Amino acid sequence: MKTPTIRRWHLIPLLGALTALCPFSIDMYLPAFLRIASDFQVPAARVTLSLSGFFIGMAAGQLFYGPLLDRFGRKRPLYAALAIYGMASIGCSLARSIDALIVLRFIQAVGGCGVDVAAITFVRDYFTGKEAAKVFSSLILILAVSPLFAPSIGGILVLFMGWRSIFLVLAGISLALGLMAYFYLPSGNPPDLSRSLRPRPIIEAYLGIWKTPGFSTYALAGSFALFGLFMYVSGSPIIFLQIFKVAPKTYGWLFSLMAIGFVGTSQLNHLLLQRFTSQEILRTGLGGMTLVGLGFLIGTWTGHCGLVGTIGCMFFYLAFFGISNPNAAALALSPFSKNAGSASALLGFLQLGIGAVSSVGISFLKTPVLVPLAGMFAVSSFLALLVLVMGRQALGPSHVEPSALEIPPAI
């Protein structure tokens, strides 16, 4: 579907706000980890299971929303997802045990992932090829609001109103987004009533997407790269608050500093796409992540990587991720139009499913140790690069990526 260029590009702020909901849900309560652990009288590592539950809920919900977005259009499933998210957020504020919080966070994520899938599908409805890669970079700029401000906002709420107030604020945000989507968001691609919601056709559709040339390569490469980002999000409270004993306020500032590298390079992607292909940028980004991850592991193993070294390694690791992620997503989704909702859902399922493993692994750490965490950073980025190289070799030189085709430049 095509709309006038000016109108299409004016969708980006609202789509960015929708995609920022789940990251905001994660980053905003990170400073409350120790307070939640104290209230429920459990170890801080146990609280990471509430983060694992959120990731697992997002991964599982992806496959559920994809067919709904194709069958019923974009907005009705979006409204349902926002309603689920809002009610679960209120439930989180009333949780009386860590187990209840974990379950409610799972339900909250099921709603939140529907919002995320819908926003990504809108991008595919209105933008293609290099335009899509540029839009994903713009969405990352809006996502920067989350790591720059969410931990600080969460810390202030915890200090003055308690950690439960965080989830009440998130419920209010979901209501505001629902109103904005109702009044300002166009309908997107029309409903496809021929799309079956029976299990077998849905599974066959997902298998067809998986077998589309290039999808599995770019989806898996991007997913293993995202594993590193999730490692940072899940492990940063343990790394900075427990291992290096920084104050919660300082942790918020460090989190913001890391976001600068991630967001800055994602915006550099706009300029890079004028001279290089998405495939070339992705290969460079994953190579840089691998080198930094290996250096981080060696530095922690030898004891030469203290607080400053850890901050530097994570900054550059996330910076290389910033140019990898939008190109991996654009390359994976570029072949799809009619079933863009299902393709976005399968991509999100792979990313979040693999990412959830990181937070589950952290929950098994009996004592806060930096070397195993650094090892996971190095291994995930190496796997991402390996998948990309082997996948490109399997496709062969005759394969032409849709994103590399000539596309009229966006205004």
C-alpha positions as CSV (number, residue, x, y, z in Angstrom):
1,M,0.0,0.0,0.0
2,K,1.3,3.4,-0.9
3,T,0.3,6.8,0.5
4,P,1.8,10.2,-0.2
5,T,5.4,10.4,0.9
6,I,4.9,13.2,3.3
7,R,2.0,11.4,5.0
8,R,4.0,8.1,5.2
9,W,7.0,9.7,6.9
10,H,4.7,11.5,9.4
11,L,3.7,8.1,10.7
12,I,7.2,7.5,12.2
13,P,6.8,9.3,15.5
14,L,3.6,7.3,16.4
15,L,5.1,4.0,15.2
16,G,8.2,4.8,17.2
17,A,6.1,5.4,20.3
18,L,4.3,2.0,19.8
19,T,7.6,0.1,19.4
20,A,9.0,1.9,22.5
21,L,6.3,0.5,24.8
22,C,8.0,-2.9,25.4
23,P,11.5,-1.5,25.8
24,F,10.0,1.1,28.2
25,S,8.4,-1.7,30.1
26,I,11.8,-3.3,30.6
27,D,14.1,-0.4,31.2
28,M,11.7,1.5,33.6
29,Y,11.8,-1.2,36.3
30,L,15.4,-2.2,36.1
31,P,16.4,0.2,38.9
32,A,13.8,-1.5,41.1
33,F,15.4,-5.0,41.0
34,L,16.9,-4.8,44.4
35,R,13.8,-3.2,46.0
36,I,11.6,-5.9,44.5
37,A,14.0,-8.6,45.7
38,S,13.9,-7.1,49.2
39,D,10.1,-6.8,49.3
40,F,9.6,-10.4,48.2
41,Q,12.6,-11.6,50.1
42,V,14.3,-13.4,47.2
43,P,17.7,-13.1,45.5
44,A,18.1,-10.4,42.8
45,A,18.9,-13.1,40.3
46,R,15.4,-14.5,41.0
47,V,13.8,-11.2,40.0
48,T,15.4,-11.6,36.5
49,L,12.9,-14.4,35.9
50,S,10.3,-11.6,35.7
51,L,12.3,-10.3,32.9
52,S,12.6,-13.8,31.4
53,G,8.9,-14.2,31.6
54,F,8.5,-10.9,29.7
55,F,10.8,-12.0,26.9
56,I,9.1,-15.4,26.7
57,G,5.7,-13.8,26.6
58,M,6.8,-11.5,23.8
59,A,8.2,-14.4,21.8
60,A,5.1,-16.6,22.2
61,G,2.7,-13.8,21.4
62,Q,4.5,-13.0,18.1
63,L,3.2,-16.1,16.4
64,F,-0.3,-15.4,17.7
65,Y,-0.6,-11.9,16.5
66,G,0.9,-12.4,13.0
67,P,-2.1,-14.2,11.5
68,L,-4.5,-11.9,13.3
69,L,-2.9,-8.8,11.7
70,D,-3.2,-10.4,8.3
71,R,-6.8,-11.7,8.8
72,F,-8.4,-8.7,10.6
73,G,-6.3,-5.8,9.5
74,R,-3.9,-3.9,11.7
75,K,-5.9,-1.8,14.1
76,R,-8.3,-4.2,15.7
77,P,-5.5,-6.6,16.9
78,L,-3.5,-3.5,18.0
79,Y,-6.4,-2.3,20.3
80,A,-6.8,-5.8,21.8
81,A,-3.0,-6.0,22.5
82,L,-3.0,-2.6,24.2
83,A,-6.0,-3.6,26.4
84,I,-4.2,-6.8,27.5
85,Y,-1.1,-4.9,28.2
86,G,-2.9,-2.3,30.3
87,M,-4.8,-4.7,32.4
88,A,-1.7,-6.9,33.1
89,S,0.2,-3.8,34.1
90,I,-2.4,-3.0,36.7
91,G,-2.1,-6.6,37.9
92,C,1.7,-6.3,38.2
93,S,1.2,-3.3,40.5
94,L,-1.0,-5.5,42.8
95,A,1.3,-8.6,42.8
96,R,1.9,-10.1,46.2
97,S,4.6,-12.6,45.3
98,I,7.5,-12.9,42.9
99,D,5.7,-15.8,41.2
100,A,2.6,-13.7,40.6
101,L,4.8,-10.9,39.2
102,I,6.5,-13.3,36.8
103,V,3.2,-14.6,35.5
104,L,1.7,-11.1,35.1
105,R,4.8,-9.9,33.4
106,F,4.3,-12.8,30.9
107,I,0.7,-11.7,30.2
108,Q,1.8,-8.0,30.0
109,A,4.4,-9.1,27.3
110,V,1.8,-11.0,25.3
111,G,-0.1,-7.7,25.0
112,G,3.0,-5.6,24.4
113,C,4.3,-7.9,21.6
114,G,1.1,-7.4,19.7
115,V,1.7,-3.6,19.8
116,D,5.3,-4.2,18.5
117,V,4.3,-6.6,15.7
118,A,1.6,-4.2,14.6
119,A,4.0,-1.3,14.4
120,I,6.6,-3.2,12.5
121,T,3.9,-4.4,10.1
122,F,2.8,-0.9,9.5
123,V,6.4,-0.1,8.4
124,R,6.3,-2.9,5.9
125,D,2.9,-1.7,4.6
126,Y,4.2,1.8,3.8
127,F,7.9,1.4,3.2
128,T,10.1,-1.0,1.3
129,G,13.8,-1.9,0.8
130,K,16.3,0.8,1.7
131,E,13.4,3.0,2.8
132,A,12.4,0.4,5.4
133,A,16.0,0.2,6.7
134,K,16.0,4.0,7.1
135,V,12.6,3.9,8.9
136,F,13.9,1.2,11.3
137,S,16.8,3.4,12.1
138,S,14.4,6.3,12.8
139,L,12.4,4.1,15.1
140,I,15.6,3.3,17.0
141,L,16.1,7.0,17.5
142,I,12.7,7.2,19.1
143,L,13.5,4.0,21.1
144,A,16.4,6.0,22.5
145,V,13.8,7.7,24.8
146,S,13.6,4.4,26.7
147,P,17.2,3.8,27.8
148,L,17.9,7.5,28.1
149,F,15.0,8.3,30.4
150,A,13.1,5.2,31.5
151,P,15.7,4.0,34.2
152,S,15.8,7.5,35.7
153,I,12.0,7.8,35.7
154,G,11.8,4.4,37.2
155,G,14.3,5.3,39.9
156,I,12.4,8.4,40.8
157,L,9.1,6.5,41.0
158,V,10.8,3.8,43.2
159,L,12.2,6.5,45.5
160,F,9.1,8.5,46.1
161,M,6.1,6.2,45.3
162,G,7.5,2.6,45.4
163,W,8.1,0.1,42.6
164,R,4.5,-0.7,42.1
165,S,3.8,2.8,40.8
166,I,6.0,2.0,37.8
167,F,3.3,-0.4,36.4
168,L,0.5,2.0,37.0
169,V,2.4,4.6,34.9
170,L,2.9,1.9,32.2
171,A,-0.9,1.2,32.2
172,G,-1.5,4.9,31.7
173,I,1.0,5.0,28.8
174,S,-0.9,2.1,27.0
175,L,-4.2,4.0,27.3
176,A,-2.6,7.1,25.8
177,L,-1.1,5.1,22.9
178,G,-4.5,3.6,22.2
179,L,-6.1,7.0,21.9
180,M,-3.3,8.2,19.6
181,A,-3.6,5.1,17.4
182,Y,-7.4,5.6,17.1
183,F,-7.3,9.2,16.0
184,Y,-4.0,9.4,14.1
185,L,-3.0,6.0,12.7
186,P,-4.3,4.9,9.3
187,S,-5.7,1.5,8.7
188,G,-2.7,-0.1,6.8
189,N,-3.3,-3.0,4.5
190,P,-6.9,-4.2,4.4
191,P,-8.0,-7.4,6.1
192,D,-7.3,-10.6,4.2
193,L,-10.5,-12.7,4.8
194,S,-9.0,-15.6,2.9
195,R,-6.3,-16.0,5.6
196,S,-7.2,-19.0,7.6
197,L,-6.8,-19.0,11.4
198,R,-6.7,-22.8,11.7
199,P,-3.4,-24.2,13.1
200,R,-2.3,-26.2,10.0
201,P,-2.5,-23.4,7.5
202,I,-0.8,-21.0,9.9
203,I,2.0,-23.5,10.5
204,E,2.3,-24.0,6.7
205,A,2.4,-20.2,6.2
206,Y,5.2,-19.8,8.7
207,L,7.2,-22.7,7.1
208,G,6.8,-20.9,3.7
209,I,8.2,-17.7,5.2
210,W,11.1,-19.6,6.8
211,K,11.9,-21.2,3.4
212,T,11.9,-17.9,1.6
213,P,15.4,-17.3,0.3
214,G,17.4,-15.2,2.7
215,F,14.8,-14.9,5.5
216,S,16.3,-17.6,7.8
217,T,19.9,-16.2,7.2
218,Y,19.1,-12.6,8.1
219,A,16.5,-13.5,10.8
220,L,18.9,-15.8,12.7
221,A,21.9,-13.5,12.3
222,G,19.8,-10.6,13.6
223,S,18.4,-12.8,16.4
224,F,21.8,-13.9,17.7
225,A,23.0,-10.2,17.6
226,L,19.9,-9.3,19.6
227,F,20.9,-11.9,22.1
228,G,23.8,-9.7,23.0
229,L,21.5,-6.7,23.5
230,F,19.2,-8.8,25.8
231,M,22.3,-9.9,27.7
232,Y,23.1,-6.3,28.4
233,V,19.6,-5.4,29.5
234,S,19.2,-8.5,31.7
235,G,22.7,-8.5,33.1
236,S,23.4,-4.8,33.5
237,P,21.7,-4.5,36.9
238,I,23.9,-7.4,38.2
239,I,27.1,-6.1,36.5
240,F,26.8,-2.5,37.7
241,L,24.7,-2.7,40.8
242,Q,26.1,-5.9,42.3
243,I,29.5,-6.5,40.8
244,F,30.8,-2.9,40.6
245,K,28.5,-1.6,43.4
246,V,27.5,1.6,41.6
247,A,24.6,3.6,43.0
248,P,21.1,3.2,41.4
249,K,21.3,6.9,40.2
250,T,24.7,6.3,38.6
251,Y,23.4,3.1,37.0
252,G,20.7,5.2,35.3
253,W,23.3,7.5,33.9
254,L,25.5,4.6,32.7
255,F,22.4,3.1,31.0
256,S,21.9,6.4,29.2
257,L,25.5,6.5,28.1
258,M,25.3,3.1,26.5
259,A,22.2,4.2,24.6
260,I,24.2,7.0,23.0
261,G,26.5,4.6,21.2
262,F,23.6,2.3,20.2
263,V,21.4,5.2,18.9
264,G,24.2,7.2,17.4
265,T,25.3,4.4,15.0
266,S,21.7,3.5,14.2
267,Q,21.3,7.0,12.8
268,L,24.7,6.8,11.1
269,N,23.0,4.0,9.2
270,H,21.1,6.6,7.1
271,L,24.4,7.9,5.7
272,L,26.0,4.5,5.3
273,L,23.0,3.3,3.2
274,Q,23.8,6.0,0.6
275,R,27.2,4.4,-0.1
276,F,26.9,0.8,0.9
277,T,24.3,-2.0,0.7
278,S,22.5,-3.3,3.7
279,Q,24.4,-6.6,3.4
280,E,27.7,-4.9,3.6
281,I,26.7,-2.8,6.6
282,L,25.3,-5.8,8.4
283,R,28.5,-7.8,7.8
284,T,30.7,-5.0,9.2
285,G,28.4,-4.5,12.2
286,L,28.5,-8.2,13.2
287,G,32.2,-8.3,12.7
288,G,32.7,-5.4,15.0
289,M,30.5,-7.0,17.6
290,T,32.5,-10.2,17.5
291,L,35.8,-8.4,17.9
292,V,34.6,-6.3,20.8
293,G,32.9,-9.3,22.5
294,L,36.1,-11.3,22.2
295,G,38.1,-8.4,23.7
296,F,35.7,-8.1,26.5
297,L,36.0,-11.8,27.3
298,I,39.8,-11.7,27.3
299,G,39.9,-8.6,29.4
300,T,37.6,-10.0,32.1
301,W,39.4,-13.4,32.0
302,T,42.8,-11.8,32.6
303,G,41.4,-9.3,35.2
304,H,42.3,-6.2,33.1
305,C,38.8,-5.1,32.5
306,G,37.5,-3.1,35.4
307,L,34.5,-0.7,35.5
308,V,35.9,1.7,32.9
309,G,36.9,-1.2,30.6
310,T,33.5,-2.8,31.0
311,I,31.7,0.4,30.1
312,G,34.0,0.9,27.0
313,C,33.4,-2.6,25.8
314,M,29.7,-2.5,26.2
315,F,29.5,1.0,24.6
316,F,31.2,-0.2,21.4
317,Y,29.4,-3.6,21.4
318,L,26.1,-1.8,21.4
319,A,27.4,0.8,18.8
320,F,28.1,-2.0,16.3
321,F,24.7,-3.6,17.1
322,G,23.1,-0.2,16.2
323,I,24.1,-0.5,12.6
324,S,23.5,-4.3,12.4
325,N,19.9,-4.5,13.7
326,P,18.0,-2.2,11.3
327,N,19.6,-3.8,8.2
328,A,19.1,-7.4,9.4
329,A,15.4,-6.6,10.0
330,A,15.0,-4.9,6.6
331,L,16.7,-7.7,4.7
332,A,14.6,-10.4,6.5
333,L,11.3,-8.7,5.8
334,S,12.0,-7.3,2.3
335,P,10.5,-10.2,0.3
336,F,7.1,-9.9,2.0
337,S,4.0,-7.8,1.4
338,K,0.7,-9.7,1.6
339,N,1.8,-11.7,4.6
340,A,4.0,-9.1,6.2
341,G,2.2,-9.5,9.5
342,S,3.2,-13.1,9.7
343,A,6.7,-12.4,8.5
344,S,7.1,-9.7,11.2
345,A,5.7,-12.1,13.8
346,L,8.1,-15.0,12.9
347,L,11.1,-12.6,12.9
348,G,10.0,-11.3,16.3
349,F,9.5,-14.8,17.6
350,L,13.1,-15.8,16.6
351,Q,14.6,-12.6,18.0
352,L,12.8,-12.7,21.4
353,G,12.9,-16.5,21.8
354,I,16.7,-16.5,21.4
355,G,17.0,-13.4,23.5
356,A,15.0,-14.9,26.3
357,V,17.6,-17.6,26.8
358,S,20.0,-14.9,28.0
359,S,17.9,-13.7,30.9
360,V,17.0,-17.3,31.9
361,G,20.8,-18.1,31.9
362,I,21.5,-15.1,34.1
363,S,18.9,-16.3,36.6
364,F,20.9,-19.5,37.2
365,L,24.0,-17.5,38.4
366,K,24.4,-18.2,42.1
367,T,26.9,-15.5,42.5
368,P,27.5,-12.4,40.4
369,V,30.5,-13.1,38.2
370,L,31.6,-11.1,35.1
371,V,33.5,-13.7,33.1
372,P,30.5,-16.0,32.2
373,L,28.5,-12.9,31.2
374,A,31.4,-11.6,28.9
375,G,31.6,-15.1,27.4
376,M,27.9,-15.0,26.4
377,F,28.5,-11.6,24.7
378,A,31.4,-13.1,22.7
379,V,29.6,-16.3,21.7
380,S,26.3,-14.7,20.6
381,S,28.0,-12.2,18.3
382,F,30.3,-14.9,16.8
383,L,27.2,-17.1,16.1
384,A,25.5,-14.1,14.4
385,L,28.5,-13.5,12.1
386,L,28.8,-17.3,11.4
387,V,25.2,-17.6,10.4
388,L,25.5,-14.6,8.1
389,V,28.6,-15.9,6.3
390,M,27.4,-19.4,5.9
391,G,23.9,-18.3,4.9
392,R,25.2,-16.0,2.2
393,Q,27.4,-18.8,0.8
394,A,24.4,-21.1,0.7
395,L,22.4,-18.5,-1.2
396,G,25.1,-18.2,-3.9
397,P,26.3,-15.2,-6.0
398,S,23.2,-15.3,-8.2
399,H,20.8,-14.4,-5.4
400,V,19.7,-10.8,-5.5
401,E,18.3,-9.2,-2.4
402,P,15.1,-7.2,-2.8
403,S,16.6,-4.5,-0.6
404,A,19.4,-4.0,-3.0
405,L,17.1,-3.2,-5.9
406,E,16.8,0.4,-7.1
407,I,14.1,2.1,-5.0
408,P,13.1,5.8,-5.3
409,P,14.7,7.8,-2.5
410,A,12.4,9.0,0.3
411,I,11.9,12.7,0.8
